[in-house]
Amino acid sequence: MKKLLLALAFLAAVGLESPLQAGFITGAQAFVSNATTSVPGNNINNTVFTLHFITLSGGINQTGDYAGTAGAFTNILNVATPAAFVFGNAVYGTFSVTSVLNNSLIPNISRTVSFSGVFIPGAATFPGGLPTPGNLTITINQARTGVLSASATLATTAPGVPEPSSIVLLGTFGVPAVFGWVRYRRRSKVS
């Protein structure tokens, strides 16, 4: 009986440890818009922007699972209804907004919109990838009258999981407690 309980405790600890972060897309990706427009007149004070994003590659522009990936897509951002914004495409992956963290305008200079949400990786770019929580920040600048520039950063992390030290702590105190309880039950039945 003791060996069976020990084997079950070991399998539970090993089983909890291995699949926790499998498939989550972690890291950060920088994007630049090679054509940012708004009507009328490409003005930062407008509320609707068409953004043609491409991934920036290498170095600090791509970290973690984003390293070596590439994507290009066009999205329309309406800052009057930012929660309806969807970033990306089916091939690269899409970021769906769950909340708006920041939606600010410095008149005639820049606009920043930050979101929290879920990145759903495209199967072609991230095979086996799972939906992963993250943050997306888009910054649009008025470079000069009639000229806009934009960039974005997508950062994702796996959902919180128990640390290995928590599993060790459970094993340190949980397994002896189970053995003590089994031993107590056996003694009370014998008496």
Backbone as ProteinMPNN parsed JSONL, in Angstrom:
{"seq_chain_A": "MKKLLLALAFLAAVGLESPLQAGFITGAQAFVSNATTSVPGNNINNTVFTLHFITLSGGINQTGDYAGTAGAFTNILNVATPAAFVFGNAVYGTFSVTSVLNNSLIPNISRTVSFSGVFIPGAATFPGGLPTPGNLTITINQARTGVLSASATLATTAPGVPEPSSIVLLGTFGVPAVFGWVRYRRRSKVS", "coords_chain_A": {"N_chain_A": [[0.821, -1.186, 0.0], [1.946, 1.237, 0.79], [3.881, 1.6, -1.179], [2.274, 1.891, -3.417], [0.906, 4.305, -2.832], [3.109, 6.038, -2.745], [3.997, 5.823, -5.397], [1.759, 6.917, -6.733], [1.802, 9.548, -5.716], [4.236, 10.432, -6.791], [3.703, 10.237, -9.582], [1.639, 12.122, -9.781], [2.995, 14.496, -9.117], [4.928, 14.628, -11.21], [3.24, 14.605, -13.429], [1.902, 17.05, -13.106], [3.909, 18.8, -13.626], [4.938, 18.681, -16.318], [3.065, 19.363, -18.683], [2.344, 22.063, -18.393], [3.162, 24.543, -19.605], [3.169, 23.973, -22.235], [2.715, 24.774, -25.578], [1.834, 27.446, -25.219], [2.324, 30.733, -26.438], [5.034, 32.625, -25.906], [6.75, 35.678, -25.216], [7.846, 38.588, -27.094], [6.856, 40.751, -29.783], [7.716, 43.152, -32.159], [6.185, 45.547, -34.291], [5.871, 47.441, -37.326], [4.145, 49.995, -39.04], [3.922, 50.255, -42.405], [2.387, 51.873, -43.917], [0.312, 54.171, -42.859], [-2.846, 55.455, -42.513], [-5.49, 57.937, -42.34], [-8.735, 59.398, -42.513], [-10.263, 62.53, -42.632], [-7.348, 63.685, -44.354], [-5.045, 62.393, -43.122], [-4.652, 62.76, -40.232], [-3.709, 62.94, -36.852], [-5.615, 63.534, -34.975], [-7.958, 62.436, -35.855], [-10.372, 59.678, -35.702], [-10.414, 57.142, -36.852], [-8.203, 54.767, -38.14], [-6.215, 53.291, -40.669], [-4.042, 50.681, -40.672], [-1.125, 49.261, -41.867], [0.52, 46.699, -40.986], [3.769, 45.217, -40.495], [5.989, 42.644, -39.408], [8.828, 43.328, -37.374], [12.083, 42.132, -37.606], [14.407, 39.989, -35.833], [16.915, 40.354, -33.192], [16.133, 42.551, -30.505], [13.617, 43.01, -31.407], [12.166, 40.713, -31.719], [11.362, 38.316, -29.438], [11.596, 35.282, -27.497], [9.117, 32.917, -28.409], [8.455, 34.257, -30.72], [10.678, 34.756, -32.246], [12.158, 34.677, -35.401], [9.756, 34.576, -36.808], [7.376, 35.807, -39.251], [5.156, 38.28, -40.5], [2.429, 40.009, -42.117], [-0.139, 42.379, -42.323], [-3.3, 44.109, -42.605], [-5.092, 46.293, -40.597], [-7.944, 47.953, -39.21], [-8.306, 50.539, -37.008], [-10.532, 51.902, -34.81], [-10.658, 54.415, -32.69], [-12.757, 55.331, -31.243], [-14.283, 53.161, -30.648], [-12.578, 51.156, -29.304], [-12.55, 48.599, -28.089], [-13.603, 46.842, -29.893], [-11.625, 46.247, -31.653], [-9.566, 44.122, -33.634], [-6.506, 42.598, -33.987], [-4.068, 41.607, -36.368], [-4.031, 38.618, -38.464], [-5.508, 35.615, -39.96], [-3.433, 33.897, -40.748], [-1.011, 34.706, -39.461], [-1.896, 35.111, -36.836], [-4.304, 36.219, -34.408], [-5.08, 38.958, -32.272], [-7.313, 39.355, -29.812], [-9.241, 41.737, -28.179], [-9.74, 42.093, -24.708], [-9.857, 44.024, -22.758], [-9.504, 47.613, -22.582], [-6.637, 49.295, -21.883], [-5.404, 51.768, -22.094], [-6.148, 54.749, -23.787], [-5.173, 57.27, -25.248], [-4.64, 60.658, -26.322], [-2.373, 63.004, -27.533], [-2.955, 65.979, -28.621], [-2.455, 66.731, -32.045], [0.032, 65.522, -32.032], [0.547, 62.728, -31.012], [-0.922, 59.423, -30.541], [-1.826, 56.9, -28.268], [-2.754, 53.588, -27.801], [-3.551, 51.003, -25.692], [-4.028, 47.562, -25.029], [-5.375, 44.753, -23.226], [-5.625, 41.261, -23.707], [-6.234, 38.297, -25.679], [-4.005, 36.363, -27.492], [-4.423, 34.557, -30.358], [-2.797, 32.153, -31.862], [-1.809, 31.776, -35.301], [-2.054, 28.774, -37.152], [-0.281, 28.272, -39.231], [1.925, 29.886, -38.716], [2.553, 29.494, -36.006], [2.685, 26.51, -35.244], [0.723, 24.272, -33.355], [0.327, 26.104, -31.351], [-1.222, 27.618, -28.5], [-4.088, 29.586, -27.425], [-3.066, 32.569, -25.897], [-2.659, 34.736, -23.136], [-2.097, 38.311, -23.202], [-0.592, 41.572, -23.896], [-1.138, 44.408, -25.972], [0.239, 47.184, -27.527], [-0.298, 50.099, -29.318], [1.119, 52.741, -31.067], [0.643, 55.814, -32.575], [1.943, 58.343, -34.57], [2.082, 61.807, -35.471], [3.929, 62.588, -37.946], [4.495, 64.733, -39.629], [2.505, 67.381, -41.05], [-0.157, 65.787, -42.567], [1.165, 63.344, -42.657], [1.447, 60.214, -41.194], [2.841, 57.937, -38.804], [3.267, 54.632, -37.476], [3.566, 52.193, -34.849], [3.718, 49.006, -33.185], [3.58, 46.83, -30.337], [3.449, 43.545, -29.334], [3.065, 41.558, -26.566], [3.252, 38.512, -24.939], [2.447, 36.117, -22.38], [2.597, 32.988, -20.701], [-0.215, 31.615, -18.91], [-0.46, 31.949, -15.301], [1.197, 29.493, -13.384], [1.77, 26.809, -11.016], [4.816, 27.108, -9.246], [7.847, 25.153, -9.472], [8.912, 24.907, -6.905], [6.654, 25.006, -5.308], [5.479, 22.566, -5.854], [7.408, 20.861, -4.829], [7.227, 21.6, -2.154], [4.627, 20.717, -1.607], [5.04, 17.969, -1.951], [6.882, 17.558, 0.115], [5.454, 18.029, 2.499], [2.869, 17.056, 2.035], [2.927, 14.3, 1.152], [4.116, 12.869, 3.412], [2.058, 13.44, 5.247], [-0.132, 12.063, 4.151], [0.814, 9.423, 4.342], [1.021, 9.243, 7.138], [-1.681, 9.493, 7.853], [-2.759, 7.166, 6.649], [-1.391, 5.221, 8.111], [-2.347, 5.764, 10.687], [-5.072, 5.109, 10.316], [-4.857, 2.365, 9.847], [-3.873, 1.446, 12.324], [-5.99, 2.127, 14.021], [-7.976, 0.419, 13.093], [-6.949, -2.061, 13.712], [-6.893, -2.075, 16.485]], "CA_chain_A": [[0.0, 0.0, 0.0], [2.839, 2.392, 0.85], [4.502, 1.758, -2.493], [1.244, 2.394, -4.319], [0.71, 5.716, -2.528], [4.308, 6.736, -3.164], [3.97, 5.877, -6.862], [0.723, 7.874, -7.126], [2.29, 10.892, -5.397], [5.265, 10.742, -7.775], [3.06, 10.473, -10.873], [0.903, 13.379, -9.704], [3.965, 15.586, -9.177], [5.503, 14.666, -12.554], [2.163, 14.954, -14.345], [1.612, 18.476, -12.988], [5.033, 19.61, -14.046], [5.306, 18.72, -17.722], [2.319, 20.016, -19.744], [1.787, 23.344, -17.996], [3.408, 25.655, -20.505], [3.235, 23.486, -23.601], [1.838, 25.381, -26.561], [1.613, 28.872, -25.059], [3.27, 31.563, -27.183], [5.571, 33.601, -24.961], [7.763, 36.574, -25.754], [7.355, 39.869, -27.594], [7.059, 41.017, -31.204], [7.544, 44.55, -32.567], [5.619, 45.745, -35.628], [5.87, 48.796, -37.851], [3.17, 50.186, -40.101], [4.595, 50.875, -43.542], [1.428, 52.803, -44.509], [-0.721, 54.507, -41.878], [-3.702, 56.495, -43.078], [-6.764, 58.282, -41.717], [-9.481, 60.347, -43.338], [-9.613, 63.251, -43.729], [-6.031, 64.311, -44.271], [-3.998, 61.748, -42.321], [-4.507, 63.601, -39.057], [-3.695, 62.177, -35.598], [-6.815, 63.869, -34.216], [-9.07, 61.628, -36.373], [-10.66, 58.526, -34.835], [-10.293, 55.87, -37.573], [-6.882, 54.644, -38.767], [-5.894, 52.061, -41.382], [-2.652, 50.376, -40.331], [-0.555, 48.138, -42.625], [1.62, 46.266, -40.128], [4.698, 44.129, -40.813], [6.831, 42.312, -38.255], [10.24, 43.694, -37.382], [12.748, 40.863, -37.309], [15.702, 39.88, -35.185], [17.333, 41.093, -32.001], [15.135, 42.874, -29.489], [12.305, 43.115, -32.036], [11.504, 39.412, -31.588], [11.897, 37.52, -28.344], [10.859, 34.062, -27.183], [8.555, 32.14, -29.514], [8.273, 35.099, -31.904], [11.931, 34.81, -33.001], [12.145, 34.019, -36.708], [8.444, 34.588, -37.459], [7.117, 36.97, -40.1], [3.748, 38.474, -40.81], [2.011, 41.301, -42.653], [-1.595, 42.443, -42.344], [-3.924, 45.428, -42.529], [-6.162, 46.384, -39.611], [-8.547, 49.271, -39.041], [-8.492, 50.88, -35.6], [-11.431, 53.012, -34.516], [-10.39, 54.699, -31.28], [-14.029, 55.602, -30.575], [-14.753, 51.839, -30.2], [-11.352, 50.349, -29.312], [-12.758, 47.226, -27.629], [-13.995, 46.027, -31.05], [-10.455, 46.079, -32.511], [-8.895, 42.82, -33.741], [-5.175, 42.821, -34.554], [-3.464, 40.437, -36.997], [-4.82, 37.896, -39.465], [-5.619, 34.171, -39.684], [-2.16, 33.212, -40.992], [-0.066, 35.037, -38.39], [-2.586, 34.995, -35.565], [-5.082, 37.406, -34.088], [-5.152, 39.41, -30.88], [-8.664, 39.816, -29.507], [-9.23, 42.623, -27.019], [-10.645, 41.848, -23.575], [-10.042, 45.316, -22.097], [-8.691, 48.738, -23.049], [-5.832, 49.773, -20.762], [-5.067, 53.171, -22.317], [-6.581, 55.313, -25.066], [-4.845, 58.672, -25.001], [-4.262, 61.495, -27.448], [-1.714, 64.29, -27.357], [-3.434, 66.611, -29.853], [-1.528, 67.097, -33.121], [1.347, 64.893, -31.857], [0.547, 61.263, -30.992], [-2.023, 58.691, -29.919], [-1.416, 55.591, -27.771], [-3.85, 52.714, -27.403], [-3.037, 49.745, -25.145], [-5.071, 46.584, -24.772], [-5.07, 43.405, -22.759], [-6.468, 40.353, -24.468], [-5.761, 36.943, -25.934], [-3.418, 36.121, -28.812], [-4.764, 33.23, -30.889], [-1.762, 31.983, -32.889], [-2.141, 31.131, -36.57], [-1.435, 27.445, -37.244], [0.818, 28.303, -40.198], [3.074, 30.574, -38.124], [2.848, 28.918, -34.694], [2.028, 25.192, -35.174], [0.496, 23.762, -32.008], [0.209, 27.193, -30.389], [-2.489, 27.758, -27.777], [-4.438, 30.968, -27.092], [-2.182, 33.027, -24.836], [-2.954, 36.112, -22.714], [-1.026, 39.261, -23.449], [-0.875, 42.998, -24.045], [-0.807, 45.007, -27.264], [0.295, 48.643, -27.483], [-0.159, 50.735, -30.632], [1.429, 54.162, -30.996], [0.541, 56.493, -33.874], [2.552, 59.672, -34.464], [1.925, 62.766, -36.568], [5.31, 62.882, -38.328], [4.349, 66.116, -40.091], [1.148, 67.569, -41.558], [-0.525, 64.842, -43.616], [1.984, 62.122, -42.616], [1.351, 59.453, -39.951], [3.648, 56.723, -38.645], [2.733, 53.821, -36.38], [4.271, 50.981, -34.441], [2.971, 48.216, -32.206], [4.304, 45.771, -29.635], [2.623, 42.478, -28.773], [3.814, 40.788, -25.569], [2.401, 37.463, -24.378], [3.036, 35.243, -21.37], [1.753, 31.838, -20.33], [-0.964, 31.853, -17.679], [0.24, 31.577, -14.071], [1.221, 28.072, -13.034], [2.54, 26.604, -9.787], [6.26, 27.009, -9.395], [8.361, 23.851, -9.039], [9.103, 24.886, -5.454], [5.352, 24.69, -4.702], [5.287, 21.124, -5.991], [8.319, 20.254, -3.858], [6.631, 21.84, -0.838], [3.503, 19.794, -1.498], [5.595, 16.635, -1.727], [7.557, 17.518, 1.401], [4.505, 17.969, 3.598], [1.658, 16.318, 1.67], [3.149, 12.848, 1.117], [4.188, 12.324, 4.779], [0.743, 13.547, 5.886], [-0.948, 10.957, 3.646], [1.317, 8.198, 4.961], [0.636, 9.265, 8.545], [-3.118, 9.241, 7.928], [-2.969, 5.741, 6.34], [-0.876, 4.457, 9.255], [-3.305, 5.972, 11.766], [-6.267, 4.339, 9.999], [-4.549, 0.939, 10.038], [-3.76, 1.184, 13.761], [-7.302, 2.208, 14.655], [-8.747, -0.766, 12.694], [-6.368, -3.205, 14.399], [-7.227, -1.978, 17.919]], "C_chain_A": [[0.872, 1.26, 0.0], [3.473, 2.654, -0.503], [3.51, 2.321, -3.503], [1.009, 3.889, -4.092], [1.91, 6.55, -2.959], [4.344, 6.886, -4.683], [2.936, 6.881, -7.351], [1.155, 9.311, -6.859], [3.338, 11.333, -6.409], [4.643, 11.06, -9.13], [2.284, 11.78, -10.882], [1.858, 14.559, -9.822], [4.565, 15.725, -10.569], [4.448, 15.092, -13.563], [1.811, 16.424, -14.284], [2.7, 19.32, -13.611], [5.173, 19.735, -15.555], [4.399, 19.492, -18.671], [1.893, 21.451, -19.458], [1.999, 24.457, -19.013], [3.493, 25.208, -21.956], [2.242, 24.231, -24.479], [1.566, 26.858, -26.384], [2.704, 29.639, -25.792], [3.753, 32.653, -26.239], [6.667, 34.423, -25.619], [7.136, 37.879, -26.208], [7.706, 40.016, -29.067], [6.79, 42.49, -31.47], [7.045, 44.591, -34.008], [5.798, 47.204, -36.02], [4.803, 48.856, -38.933], [3.871, 50.909, -41.243], [3.653, 51.785, -44.335], [0.303, 53.015, -43.498], [-1.537, 55.652, -42.444], [-4.922, 56.743, -42.201], [-7.429, 59.341, -42.593], [-10.272, 61.253, -42.412], [-8.182, 63.663, -43.382], [-4.953, 63.68, -43.426], [-3.652, 62.575, -41.083], [-4.623, 62.757, -37.794], [-4.944, 62.425, -34.756], [-8.052, 63.13, -34.726], [-9.291, 60.426, -35.461], [-10.499, 57.176, -35.521], [-8.974, 55.853, -38.338], [-6.767, 53.295, -39.466], [-4.398, 51.842, -41.224], [-2.199, 49.14, -41.096], [0.697, 47.674, -41.873], [2.454, 45.162, -40.761], [5.547, 43.875, -39.569], [8.23, 42.888, -38.457], [10.994, 42.455, -36.927], [14.058, 41.053, -36.558], [15.881, 40.712, -33.923], [16.221, 41.312, -31.001], [13.734, 43.018, -30.076], [11.491, 41.836, -31.907], [12.159, 38.644, -30.452], [11.028, 36.29, -28.141], [10.373, 33.343, -28.425], [8.351, 32.949, -30.793], [9.524, 35.155, -32.784], [11.803, 34.023, -34.302], [10.795, 33.998, -37.407], [8.294, 35.849, -38.295], [5.629, 37.053, -40.392], [3.511, 39.866, -41.352], [0.491, 41.286, -42.745], [-2.054, 43.886, -42.22], [-5.073, 45.359, -41.531], [-6.678, 47.805, -39.557], [-8.843, 49.47, -37.566], [-9.414, 52.085, -35.506], [-11.294, 53.294, -33.029], [-11.654, 55.103, -30.524], [-14.649, 54.306, -30.045], [-13.565, 50.877, -30.149], [-11.556, 48.892, -28.899], [-13.15, 46.3, -28.773], [-12.804, 45.714, -31.963], [-9.925, 44.648, -32.472], [-7.615, 43.053, -34.535], [-4.672, 41.53, -35.172], [-4.319, 39.874, -38.11], [-4.763, 36.4, -39.167], [-4.292, 33.439, -39.85], [-1.179, 33.461, -39.849], [-0.662, 34.727, -37.017], [-3.333, 36.281, -35.289], [-5.037, 37.687, -32.594], [-6.542, 39.975, -30.687], [-8.649, 40.571, -28.189], [-10.215, 42.148, -25.953], [-10.854, 43.123, -22.76], [-9.092, 46.354, -22.687], [-7.961, 49.303, -21.835], [-5.552, 51.268, -20.865], [-5.578, 53.576, -23.69], [-6.382, 56.812, -24.938], [-4.361, 59.37, -26.267], [-3.518, 62.717, -26.92], [-2.026, 65.027, -28.656], [-2.299, 67.066, -30.78], [-0.153, 66.438, -33.014], [1.271, 63.373, -31.933], [-0.702, 60.707, -30.312], [-1.461, 57.335, -29.496], [-2.652, 54.829, -27.33], [-3.219, 51.403, -26.936], [-4.207, 48.849, -24.766], [-4.516, 45.41, -23.987], [-6.032, 42.498, -23.512], [-5.832, 38.993, -24.62], [-5.239, 36.859, -27.357], [-3.741, 34.69, -29.213], [-3.825, 32.987, -32.06], [-2.289, 31.302, -34.147], [-1.387, 29.821, -36.682], [-0.248, 27.437, -38.197], [2.082, 28.914, -39.596], [3.518, 29.944, -36.811], [2.17, 27.554, -34.573], [1.906, 24.704, -33.733], [0.34, 24.836, -30.951], [-1.174, 27.277, -29.78], [-2.808, 29.235, -27.562], [-3.696, 31.4, -25.824], [-2.525, 34.46, -24.432], [-1.771, 37.038, -22.974], [-1.514, 40.69, -23.514], [-0.394, 43.464, -25.417], [-0.832, 46.514, -27.088], [0.543, 49.163, -28.89], [0.091, 52.219, -30.408], [1.397, 54.734, -32.4], [1.061, 57.91, -33.679], [2.226, 60.511, -35.684], [3.334, 63.206, -36.927], [5.433, 64.323, -38.824], [2.938, 66.234, -40.649], [0.89, 66.608, -42.716], [0.25, 63.537, -43.622], [1.879, 61.488, -41.222], [2.336, 58.296, -39.964], [3.086, 55.951, -37.465], [3.632, 52.632, -36.1], [3.403, 50.271, -33.413], [3.904, 47.215, -31.551], [3.284, 44.82, -29.029], [3.495, 41.674, -27.819], [2.863, 39.784, -24.918], [3.178, 36.623, -23.37], [2.06, 34.11, -21.074], [0.979, 32.177, -19.067], [-0.177, 31.372, -16.462], [0.096, 30.098, -13.758], [2.001, 27.906, -11.735], [4.031, 26.499, -10.088], [6.718, 25.626, -8.949], [8.554, 23.78, -7.525], [7.788, 24.587, -4.725], [5.094, 23.193, -4.754], [6.179, 20.384, -4.996], [7.752, 20.413, -2.45], [5.451, 20.898, -0.602], [4.011, 18.382, -1.209], [6.228, 16.491, -0.357], [6.583, 17.338, 2.563], [3.281, 17.117, 3.291], [1.833, 14.813, 1.719], [3.292, 12.272, 2.528], [2.835, 12.396, 5.499], [-0.166, 12.408, 5.441], [-0.496, 9.647, 4.282], [0.932, 8.123, 6.432], [-0.844, 8.951, 8.718], [-3.419, 7.765, 7.663], [-2.525, 4.889, 7.518], [-1.83, 4.563, 10.448], [-4.561, 5.138, 11.548], [-6.032, 2.841, 10.218], [-4.509, 0.585, 11.519], [-5.135, 1.183, 14.417], [-8.171, 1.029, 14.265], [-8.263, -2.011, 13.44], [-6.802, -3.198, 15.867], [-8.611, -2.438, 18.229]], "O_chain_A": [[0.576, 2.228, -0.701], [3.589, 3.804, -0.926], [3.876, 3.138, -4.348], [0.922, 4.654, -5.052], [1.743, 7.652, -3.483], [4.683, 7.953, -5.197], [3.205, 7.627, -8.293], [0.905, 10.197, -7.677], [3.333, 12.486, -6.841], [5.016, 12.048, -9.763], [2.274, 12.48, -11.895], [1.574, 15.517, -10.541], [4.699, 16.844, -11.064], [4.746, 15.871, -14.468], [1.453, 17.006, -15.308], [2.444, 20.432, -14.073], [5.503, 20.818, -16.037], [4.944, 20.267, -19.458], [1.126, 22.01, -20.241], [1.083, 25.243, -19.254], [3.857, 26.004, -22.822], [1.057, 24.308, -24.154], [1.099, 27.493, -27.33], [3.87, 29.245, -25.771], [2.972, 33.506, -25.818], [7.413, 33.931, -26.466], [6.043, 38.242, -25.773], [8.71, 39.484, -29.541], [5.759, 43.021, -31.057], [7.438, 43.77, -34.837], [5.868, 48.087, -35.166], [4.585, 47.883, -39.655], [4.353, 52.029, -41.079], [4.071, 52.402, -45.315], [-0.548, 52.146, -43.309], [-0.992, 56.694, -42.811], [-5.335, 55.881, -41.425], [-6.762, 60.079, -43.318], [-10.903, 60.759, -41.477], [-7.874, 63.952, -42.226], [-4.012, 64.372, -43.037], [-2.519, 63.025, -40.911], [-5.54, 61.944, -37.677], [-5.288, 61.601, -33.908], [-9.102, 63.193, -34.086], [-8.498, 60.178, -34.554], [-10.451, 56.152, -34.839], [-8.658, 56.782, -39.082], [-7.176, 52.272, -38.916], [-3.588, 52.694, -41.589], [-2.821, 48.084, -40.987], [1.792, 48.19, -42.095], [1.937, 44.293, -41.462], [5.79, 44.785, -38.777], [8.744, 42.926, -39.575], [10.591, 41.799, -35.967], [14.712, 42.094, -36.628], [15.114, 41.632, -33.635], [15.463, 40.397, -30.681], [12.762, 43.137, -29.33], [10.262, 41.87, -31.977], [13.355, 38.355, -30.491], [9.87, 36.258, -28.559], [11.124, 33.176, -29.386], [8.097, 32.369, -31.848], [9.443, 35.559, -33.943], [11.396, 32.861, -34.305], [10.691, 33.45, -38.505], [8.995, 36.838, -38.077], [4.94, 36.04, -40.514], [4.282, 40.789, -41.089], [-0.1, 40.302, -43.191], [-1.305, 44.764, -41.792], [-5.924, 44.474, -41.613], [-5.94, 48.754, -39.825], [-9.544, 48.668, -36.949], [-9.121, 53.151, -36.048], [-11.755, 52.511, -32.199], [-11.632, 55.208, -29.297], [-15.445, 54.338, -29.107], [-13.547, 49.884, -30.876], [-10.791, 48.029, -29.329], [-13.04, 45.082, -28.634], [-12.959, 44.988, -32.945], [-9.846, 44.037, -31.406], [-7.641, 43.634, -35.62], [-4.825, 40.462, -34.578], [-5.209, 40.544, -38.636], [-4.068, 35.965, -38.25], [-4.05, 32.451, -39.156], [-0.582, 32.519, -39.328], [0.001, 34.151, -36.154], [-3.027, 37.32, -35.874], [-4.966, 36.775, -31.77], [-6.911, 40.961, -31.324], [-8.102, 40.09, -27.197], [-11.37, 41.842, -26.25], [-11.902, 43.294, -22.139], [-8.029, 46.025, -23.215], [-8.592, 49.738, -20.872], [-5.47, 51.959, -19.85], [-5.45, 52.817, -24.651], [-7.302, 57.541, -24.566], [-3.762, 58.76, -27.152], [-3.969, 63.379, -25.986], [-1.424, 64.731, -29.689], [-1.33, 67.693, -30.352], [0.739, 66.745, -33.805], [1.869, 62.777, -32.829], [-1.428, 61.415, -29.614], [-0.723, 56.695, -30.245], [-3.488, 55.345, -26.589], [-2.458, 50.771, -27.668], [-5.229, 49.307, -24.256], [-3.326, 45.106, -24.071], [-7.12, 42.919, -23.905], [-5.003, 38.581, -23.808], [-5.926, 37.231, -28.308], [-3.39, 33.738, -28.517], [-4.024, 33.548, -33.138], [-3.1, 30.378, -34.077], [-0.205, 29.756, -36.345], [0.697, 26.674, -37.995], [3.191, 28.5, -39.935], [4.714, 29.865, -36.529], [1.17, 27.439, -33.866], [2.881, 24.724, -32.982], [0.231, 24.519, -29.767], [-2.177, 27.038, -30.452], [-1.894, 30.058, -27.52], [-3.696, 30.693, -24.816], [-2.668, 35.319, -25.301], [-0.613, 36.62, -22.967], [-2.674, 40.989, -23.232], [0.61, 42.985, -25.944], [-1.799, 47.067, -26.565], [1.471, 48.728, -29.571], [-0.631, 52.875, -29.656], [2.043, 54.211, -33.308], [0.669, 58.597, -32.735], [2.107, 59.992, -36.795], [3.883, 64.102, -36.286], [6.373, 65.034, -38.469], [2.234, 65.226, -40.707], [1.613, 66.608, -43.712], [0.03, 62.697, -44.495], [2.177, 62.124, -40.212], [2.632, 57.739, -41.021], [2.496, 56.537, -36.557], [4.349, 52.136, -36.97], [2.478, 50.854, -32.847], [4.901, 46.802, -32.143], [2.376, 45.233, -28.308], [4.544, 41.165, -28.213], [1.805, 40.156, -24.41], [4.39, 36.441, -23.486], [0.845, 34.273, -21.189], [1.462, 32.945, -18.235], [0.674, 30.49, -16.579], [-0.991, 29.529, -13.857], [2.808, 28.768, -11.386], [4.44, 25.876, -11.068], [6.051, 24.99, -8.133], [8.381, 22.718, -6.927], [7.798, 23.986, -3.651], [4.553, 22.618, -3.81], [5.757, 19.398, -4.392], [7.791, 19.478, -1.65], [5.302, 20.346, 0.489], [3.485, 17.687, -0.34], [6.13, 15.436, 0.268], [6.855, 16.586, 3.498], [2.711, 16.514, 4.2], [0.983, 14.112, 2.268], [2.647, 11.267, 2.83], [2.505, 11.503, 6.279], [-0.895, 11.844, 6.257], [-1.326, 8.847, 4.713], [0.559, 7.057, 6.923], [-1.219, 8.219, 9.634], [-4.237, 7.168, 8.363], [-3.209, 3.934, 7.885], [-2.088, 3.575, 11.135], [-5.065, 4.523, 12.488], [-6.91, 2.137, 10.718], [-5.041, -0.446, 11.93], [-5.419, 0.342, 15.269], [-9.046, 0.653, 15.045], [-9.051, -2.901, 13.76], [-7.055, -4.266, 16.425], [-9.025, -2.413, 19.388]]}, "name": "protein", "num_of_chains": 1, "seq": "MKKLLLALAFLAAVGLESPLQAGFITGAQAFVSNATTSVPGNNINNTVFTLHFITLSGGINQTGDYAGTAGAFTNILNVATPAAFVFGNAVYGTFSVTSVLNNSLIPNISRTVSFSGVFIPGAATFPGGLPTPGNLTITINQARTGVLSASATLATTAPGVPEPSSIVLLGTFGVPAVFGWVRYRRRSKVS"}
